[in-house]
């Protein structure tokens, strides 16, 4: 059966497909097509003859085995091969060949696209917004002849993407899909911001300034942790004192739109505020920097619970928490620690109560652990408890209860009452203001 193998090899070569790959795919496709013809043998192979431009279907029949006492149901054997190429196979063979060529070409093109974009994962690319009336939830971005997908979850709230608009996107993932390579891009990903800094700020790209972390509320605010410790990488351009000008790191609290090297970043983010946070190996210093613009008085580190107790002046509670809790939320995300915020007044009152409990226990010679286990965690609770409750829960004699009462009455005026309720109300309201 004739087939223009030479012509197909020439077409395949133009797409980077070698003859062996084409021949193997074509042989298998023709074999499967033969098996669908009437009276086809169960066992067959297709042999191509590139020189003659033809192919032959070689078939084999099954020959039943002779039963024996030891093997009453022997497996059949295969007979000799014979030419079983159908005489009317030409049209089906030609259609099969076209289909194989089309599939190989599409796969070759998909491989090129996948190969090109797999190297772009984690990088910024620029594309053109395309409208798709059948997919209104997502935005399609044309990058050359390829279309990437900007899903709704990767879009920035409030941004509008107009048909024909050029936008920068961050390549999140490149995968092989049923319809070819699937390229997912983002504008809300936290690493989009880091990639933007690497592209726009030479000192970041060269490693003079390192970005060590990003916490982002897309479209509103972000905190970027930087380390400017690689001074050995300064070139002549940095020696001209530009190392202290780039994004005004470490002096600036946020990206200054007046800084010409940050203009492109500010414009690209459509006004999203960026707080520059100077990284430090000391968690207290790092946390103080991350809480900016709030002023921090002190920080207590609880490593066991991965918790930071941040104490701020009373007038700094609002900026510490931020609008709807944004400042503390981003700081916690950047640091990777849980954060509890206290005003100085509230923290001192709370700790005074705790210290008072310890003093009462010491004077009355009662274990603090026993008090807490019995449910007494404040002086007020001990004051309100009856002698019967103290005797039952703490197993104390009347004399010991008397000693405990004397210690409570003596120390209560010193440590004060429990913290006023309006201190908590102030903390709740602070999240609603900026």
TADA-V413802 format. One record per residue. RES is the residue in one letter. SS is DSSP state (a for helix, b for strand, c for the rest). NEAR is the number of other ideal C-beta (glycine too) atoms within 12 Angstrom. Layout:
# TADA-V413802
res:RES ss:SS near:NEAR
res:RES ss:SS near:NEAR
This chain:
# TADA-V413802
res:X ss:c near:31
res:X ss:b near:19
res:X ss:c near:37
res:X ss:c near:23
res:X ss:a near:30
res:X ss:a near:21
res:X ss:a near:19
res:X ss:a near:33
res:X ss:a near:27
res:X ss:a near:16
res:X ss:a near:23
res:X ss:a near:30
res:X ss:a near:19
res:X ss:a near:17
res:X ss:c near:24
res:X ss:c near:18
res:X ss:c near:30
res:X ss:c near:16
res:X ss:a near:22
res:X ss:a near:15
res:X ss:a near:25
res:X ss:a near:35
res:X ss:a near:28
res:X ss:a near:20
res:X ss:a near:30
res:X ss:a near:36
res:X ss:a near:32
res:X ss:a near:23
res:X ss:a near:31
res:X ss:a near:40
res:X ss:a near:33
res:X ss:a near:22
res:X ss:a near:31
res:X ss:a near:35
res:X ss:a near:24
res:X ss:c near:16
res:X ss:c near:24
res:X ss:c near:11
res:X ss:c near:13
res:X ss:c near:23
res:X ss:c near:26
res:X ss:c near:16
res:X ss:b near:23
res:X ss:b near:32
res:X ss:b near:26
res:X ss:b near:36
res:X ss:b near:26
res:X ss:b near:37
res:X ss:b near:18
res:X ss:c near:22
res:X ss:c near:10
res:X ss:c near:15
res:X ss:c near:17
res:X ss:b near:23
res:X ss:b near:37
res:X ss:b near:27
res:X ss:b near:34
res:X ss:b near:25
res:X ss:b near:28
res:X ss:b near:21
res:X ss:c near:20
res:X ss:b near:15
res:X ss:b near:14
res:X ss:c near:13
res:X ss:c near:15
res:X ss:c near:14
res:X ss:c near:12
res:X ss:c near:9
res:X ss:c near:8
res:X ss:c near:9
res:X ss:c near:10
res:X ss:c near:9
res:X ss:c near:12
res:X ss:c near:15
res:X ss:c near:12
res:X ss:c near:16
res:X ss:b near:14
res:X ss:b near:20
res:X ss:c near:17
res:X ss:c near:14
res:X ss:c near:18
res:X ss:b near:17
res:X ss:b near:22
res:X ss:c near:30
res:X ss:c near:32
res:X ss:c near:27
res:X ss:c near:13
res:X ss:c near:13
res:X ss:c near:30
res:X ss:a near:20
res:X ss:a near:15
res:X ss:a near:26
res:X ss:a near:36
res:X ss:a near:24
res:X ss:a near:17
res:X ss:a near:32
res:X ss:a near:37
res:X ss:a near:22
res:X ss:a near:21
res:X ss:a near:35
res:X ss:a near:31
res:X ss:a near:21
res:X ss:a near:24
res:X ss:a near:33
res:X ss:a near:25
res:X ss:a near:19
res:X ss:a near:24
res:X ss:a near:26
res:X ss:a near:22
res:X ss:a near:27
res:X ss:a near:21
res:X ss:a near:22
res:X ss:a near:29
res:X ss:a near:24
res:X ss:a near:18
res:X ss:a near:23
res:X ss:a near:34
res:X ss:a near:21
res:X ss:c near:15
res:X ss:c near:29
res:X ss:c near:26
res:X ss:c near:21
res:X ss:c near:29
res:X ss:b near:32
res:X ss:b near:34
res:X ss:b near:22
res:X ss:b near:32
res:X ss:b near:26
res:X ss:b near:30
res:X ss:b near:26
res:X ss:c near:19
res:X ss:c near:18
res:X ss:c near:9
res:X ss:c near:9
res:X ss:c near:15
res:X ss:c near:11
res:X ss:c near:15
res:X ss:c near:25
res:X ss:b near:36
res:X ss:b near:30
res:X ss:b near:37
res:X ss:b near:27
res:X ss:b near:31
res:X ss:c near:17
res:X ss:c near:15
res:X ss:b near:29
res:X ss:b near:30
res:X ss:b near:42
res:X ss:b near:36
res:X ss:b near:40
res:X ss:c near:24
res:X ss:a near:19
res:X ss:a near:19
res:X ss:a near:31
res:X ss:c near:29
res:X ss:c near:32
res:X ss:c near:17
res:X ss:c near:16
res:X ss:c near:27
res:X ss:c near:15
res:X ss:c near:30
res:X ss:c near:13
res:X ss:c near:17
res:X ss:c near:13
res:X ss:c near:20
res:X ss:b near:18
res:X ss:b near:33
res:X ss:b near:35
res:X ss:b near:43
res:X ss:b near:40
res:X ss:b near:37
res:X ss:b near:31
res:X ss:b near:25
res:X ss:b near:29
res:X ss:b near:21
res:X ss:b near:18
res:X ss:b near:16
res:X ss:c near:8
res:X ss:c near:12
res:X ss:b near:25
res:X ss:b near:32
res:X ss:b near:26
res:X ss:b near:39
res:X ss:b near:32
res:X ss:b near:44
res:X ss:b near:39
res:X ss:c near:43
res:X ss:c near:31
res:X ss:c near:31
res:X ss:a near:30
res:X ss:a near:30
res:X ss:a near:38
res:X ss:a near:45
res:X ss:a near:32
res:X ss:a near:33
res:X ss:a near:37
res:X ss:a near:39
res:X ss:a near:28
res:X ss:a near:22
res:X ss:a near:30
res:X ss:c near:38
res:X ss:a near:23
res:X ss:a near:31
res:X ss:a near:33
res:X ss:a near:22
res:X ss:c near:22
res:X ss:c near:22
res:X ss:c near:31
res:X ss:c near:39
res:X ss:b near:26
res:X ss:b near:35
res:X ss:b near:29
res:X ss:b near:31
res:X ss:b near:35
res:X ss:b near:33
res:X ss:b near:35
res:X ss:b near:31
res:X ss:c near:29
res:X ss:c near:22
res:X ss:c near:28
res:X ss:b near:33
res:X ss:b near:42
res:X ss:b near:44
res:X ss:b near:48
res:X ss:b near:40
res:X ss:b near:41
res:X ss:b near:26
res:X ss:c near:34
res:X ss:c near:20
res:X ss:c near:19
res:X ss:a near:17
res:X ss:a near:11
res:X ss:a near:20
res:X ss:c near:23
res:X ss:c near:17
res:X ss:a near:9
res:X ss:a near:17
res:X ss:a near:23
res:X ss:a near:13
res:X ss:c near:12
res:X ss:c near:11
res:X ss:a near:24
res:X ss:a near:29
res:X ss:a near:21
res:X ss:c near:26
res:X ss:a near:35
res:X ss:a near:42
res:X ss:a near:27
res:X ss:c near:38
res:X ss:c near:25
res:X ss:c near:18
res:X ss:c near:29
res:X ss:c near:26
res:X ss:b near:29
res:X ss:c near:38
res:X ss:c near:23
res:X ss:c near:21
res:X ss:c near:14
res:X ss:c near:25
res:X ss:c near:19
res:X ss:c near:28
res:X ss:c near:30
res:X ss:a near:17
res:X ss:a near:20
res:X ss:a near:37
res:X ss:a near:26
res:X ss:a near:16
res:X ss:a near:29
res:X ss:c near:34
res:X ss:c near:20
res:X ss:c near:19
res:X ss:c near:34
res:X ss:b near:34
res:X ss:b near:42
res:X ss:b near:39
res:X ss:b near:41
res:X ss:b near:40
res:X ss:b near:34
res:X ss:c near:30
res:X ss:c near:22
res:X ss:c near:12
res:X ss:c near:14
res:X ss:a near:25
res:X ss:a near:24
res:X ss:a near:23
res:X ss:a near:30
res:X ss:a near:40
res:X ss:a near:30
res:X ss:a near:36
res:X ss:a near:44
res:X ss:c near:40
res:X ss:c near:34
res:X ss:c near:27
res:X ss:c near:34
res:X ss:c near:23
res:X ss:c near:35
res:X ss:c near:27
res:X ss:b near:23
res:X ss:b near:32
res:X ss:b near:24
res:X ss:b near:23
res:X ss:b near:16
res:X ss:c near:12
res:X ss:c near:7
res:X ss:c near:13
res:X ss:c near:15
res:X ss:b near:21
res:X ss:b near:34
res:X ss:b near:27
res:X ss:b near:41
res:X ss:b near:32
res:X ss:b near:37
res:X ss:c near:23
res:X ss:a near:24
res:X ss:a near:16
res:X ss:a near:30
res:X ss:a near:37
res:X ss:a near:30
res:X ss:a near:27
res:X ss:a near:45
res:X ss:a near:35
res:X ss:c near:34
res:X ss:a near:22
res:X ss:a near:20
res:X ss:a near:27
res:X ss:a near:31
res:X ss:a near:43
res:X ss:a near:40
res:X ss:a near:28
res:X ss:a near:37
res:X ss:a near:42
res:X ss:a near:29
res:X ss:a near:27
res:X ss:a near:39
res:X ss:a near:35
res:X ss:c near:19
res:X ss:c near:28
res:X ss:b near:22
res:X ss:b near:38
res:X ss:b near:28
res:X ss:b near:43
res:X ss:b near:35
res:X ss:b near:35
res:X ss:a near:25
res:X ss:a near:26
res:X ss:a near:32
res:X ss:a near:29
res:X ss:a near:22
res:X ss:a near:25
res:X ss:a near:29
res:X ss:a near:22
res:X ss:a near:25
res:X ss:a near:30
res:X ss:a near:24
res:X ss:a near:21
res:X ss:a near:36
res:X ss:a near:36
res:X ss:a near:24
res:X ss:a near:25
res:X ss:a near:38
res:X ss:a near:30
res:X ss:a near:18
res:X ss:a near:22
res:X ss:a near:32
res:X ss:c near:19
res:X ss:c near:32
res:X ss:c near:20
res:X ss:a near:24
res:X ss:a near:14
res:X ss:a near:22
res:X ss:a near:33
res:X ss:a near:20
res:X ss:a near:14
res:X ss:c near:24
res:X ss:c near:17
res:X ss:c near:32
res:X ss:c near:23
res:X ss:c near:28
res:X ss:a near:34
res:X ss:a near:20
res:X ss:a near:24
res:X ss:a near:40
res:X ss:a near:27
res:X ss:a near:16
res:X ss:c near:26
res:X ss:c near:14
res:X ss:a near:20
res:X ss:a near:12
res:X ss:a near:20
res:X ss:a near:32
res:X ss:a near:20
res:X ss:a near:14
res:X ss:a near:23
res:X ss:a near:30
res:X ss:c near:15
res:X ss:c near:28
res:X ss:c near:16
res:X ss:a near:13
res:X ss:a near:14
res:X ss:a near:22
res:X ss:a near:26
res:X ss:a near:17
res:X ss:a near:23
res:X ss:a near:39
res:X ss:a near:27
res:X ss:a near:18
res:X ss:a near:29
res:X ss:a near:33
res:X ss:a near:19
res:X ss:a near:19
res:X ss:a near:27
res:X ss:a near:26
res:X ss:a near:13
res:X ss:a near:18
res:X ss:a near:29
res:X ss:c near:22
res:X ss:c near:18
res:X ss:c near:25
res:X ss:c near:26
res:X ss:c near:15
res:X ss:a near:13
res:X ss:a near:13
res:X ss:a near:24
res:X ss:a near:20
res:X ss:a near:15
res:X ss:a near:27
res:X ss:a near:29
res:X ss:a near:18
res:X ss:a near:17
res:X ss:a near:32
res:X ss:c near:23
res:X ss:c near:16
res:X ss:c near:19
res:X ss:c near:19
